[in-house]
Amino acid sequence: MCGMEIWINPACSKCRSALGLLDAEGAEYTVRRYLEDVPSADEIRAVLDRLRLEPWDITRTQEPVARELGLKEWPRDAGARDRWIAALSEHPKLIQRPIITADDGTALVARSEEAVREAISHSGKG
């Protein structure tokens, strides 16, 4: 398996454009359709460590399920971290996308062309 992995929702236009750019650059990557292949709490923790972000930083708070859960009112502190991670694992639609994990151990939320190019540069390509 190559080191770069991209978590996508095929219905997401930003995901599709990220894939197009990866292909155009000849990057090697694995696709993870995270709505079907749902990441575990531990996998989310690992990606957060690589992103150097907190779970609320990658949560799509505008999703209907976010409103149902009342996420906007949840505390954003160390004590609530596991609760947020559990919510992301139970409701993967809440995860911001696309997320690219690079060969060098870094990761980023690749919502712009610049971010995708940065991920490619971290993977020794480009």
Secondary structure as a PSIPRED ss2 file (coil, helix, strand):
# PSIPRED VFORMAT (PSIPRED V4.0)

   1 M C   1.000  0.000  0.000
   2 C C   1.000  0.000  0.000
   3 G C   1.000  0.000  0.000
   4 M C   1.000  0.000  0.000
   5 E E   0.000  0.000  1.000
   6 I E   0.000  0.000  1.000
   7 W E   0.000  0.000  1.000
   8 I E   0.000  0.000  1.000
   9 N C   1.000  0.000  0.000
  10 P C   1.000  0.000  0.000
  11 A C   1.000  0.000  0.000
  12 C C   1.000  0.000  0.000
  13 S H   0.000  1.000  0.000
  14 K H   0.000  1.000  0.000
  15 C H   0.000  1.000  0.000
  16 R H   0.000  1.000  0.000
  17 S H   0.000  1.000  0.000
  18 A H   0.000  1.000  0.000
  19 L H   0.000  1.000  0.000
  20 G H   0.000  1.000  0.000
  21 L H   0.000  1.000  0.000
  22 L H   0.000  1.000  0.000
  23 D H   0.000  1.000  0.000
  24 A H   0.000  1.000  0.000
  25 E C   1.000  0.000  0.000
  26 G C   1.000  0.000  0.000
  27 A C   1.000  0.000  0.000
  28 E C   1.000  0.000  0.000
  29 Y C   1.000  0.000  0.000
  30 T E   0.000  0.000  1.000
  31 V E   0.000  0.000  1.000
  32 R E   0.000  0.000  1.000
  33 R E   0.000  0.000  1.000
  34 Y C   1.000  0.000  0.000
  35 L C   1.000  0.000  0.000
  36 E C   1.000  0.000  0.000
  37 D C   1.000  0.000  0.000
  38 V C   1.000  0.000  0.000
  39 P C   1.000  0.000  0.000
  40 S C   1.000  0.000  0.000
  41 A H   0.000  1.000  0.000
  42 D H   0.000  1.000  0.000
  43 E H   0.000  1.000  0.000
  44 I H   0.000  1.000  0.000
  45 R H   0.000  1.000  0.000
  46 A H   0.000  1.000  0.000
  47 V H   0.000  1.000  0.000
  48 L H   0.000  1.000  0.000
  49 D H   0.000  1.000  0.000
  50 R H   0.000  1.000  0.000
  51 L H   0.000  1.000  0.000
  52 R C   1.000  0.000  0.000
  53 L C   1.000  0.000  0.000
  54 E C   1.000  0.000  0.000
  55 P H   0.000  1.000  0.000
  56 W H   0.000  1.000  0.000
  57 D H   0.000  1.000  0.000
  58 I H   0.000  1.000  0.000
  59 T E   0.000  0.000  1.000
  60 R C   1.000  0.000  0.000
  61 T C   1.000  0.000  0.000
  62 Q C   1.000  0.000  0.000
  63 E C   1.000  0.000  0.000
  64 P H   0.000  1.000  0.000
  65 V H   0.000  1.000  0.000
  66 A H   0.000  1.000  0.000
  67 R H   0.000  1.000  0.000
  68 E H   0.000  1.000  0.000
  69 L H   0.000  1.000  0.000
  70 G C   1.000  0.000  0.000
  71 L H   0.000  1.000  0.000
  72 K H   0.000  1.000  0.000
  73 E H   0.000  1.000  0.000
  74 W C   1.000  0.000  0.000
  75 P C   1.000  0.000  0.000
  76 R C   1.000  0.000  0.000
  77 D C   1.000  0.000  0.000
  78 A H   0.000  1.000  0.000
  79 G H   0.000  1.000  0.000
  80 A H   0.000  1.000  0.000
  81 R H   0.000  1.000  0.000
  82 D H   0.000  1.000  0.000
  83 R H   0.000  1.000  0.000
  84 W H   0.000  1.000  0.000
  85 I H   0.000  1.000  0.000
  86 A H   0.000  1.000  0.000
  87 A H   0.000  1.000  0.000
  88 L H   0.000  1.000  0.000
  89 S H   0.000  1.000  0.000
  90 E H   0.000  1.000  0.000
  91 H C   1.000  0.000  0.000
  92 P H   0.000  1.000  0.000
  93 K H   0.000  1.000  0.000
  94 L H   0.000  1.000  0.000
  95 I E   0.000  0.000  1.000
  96 Q C   1.000  0.000  0.000
  97 R C   1.000  0.000  0.000
  98 P C   1.000  0.000  0.000
  99 I E   0.000  0.000  1.000
 100 I E   0.000  0.000  1.000
 101 T E   0.000  0.000  1.000
 102 A C   1.000  0.000  0.000
 103 D C   1.000  0.000  0.000
 104 D C   1.000  0.000  0.000
 105 G C   1.000  0.000  0.000
 106 T C   1.000  0.000  0.000
 107 A E   0.000  0.000  1.000
 108 L E   0.000  0.000  1.000
 109 V E   0.000  0.000  1.000
 110 A C   1.000  0.000  0.000
 111 R C   1.000  0.000  0.000
 112 S C   1.000  0.000  0.000
 113 E H   0.000  1.000  0.000
 114 E H   0.000  1.000  0.000
 115 A H   0.000  1.000  0.000
 116 V H   0.000  1.000  0.000
 117 R H   0.000  1.000  0.000
 118 E H   0.000  1.000  0.000
 119 A H   0.000  1.000  0.000
 120 I H   0.000  1.000  0.000
 121 S H   0.000  1.000  0.000
 122 H H   0.000  1.000  0.000
 123 S C   1.000  0.000  0.000
 124 G C   1.000  0.000  0.000
 125 K C   1.000  0.000  0.000
 126 G C   1.000  0.000  0.000
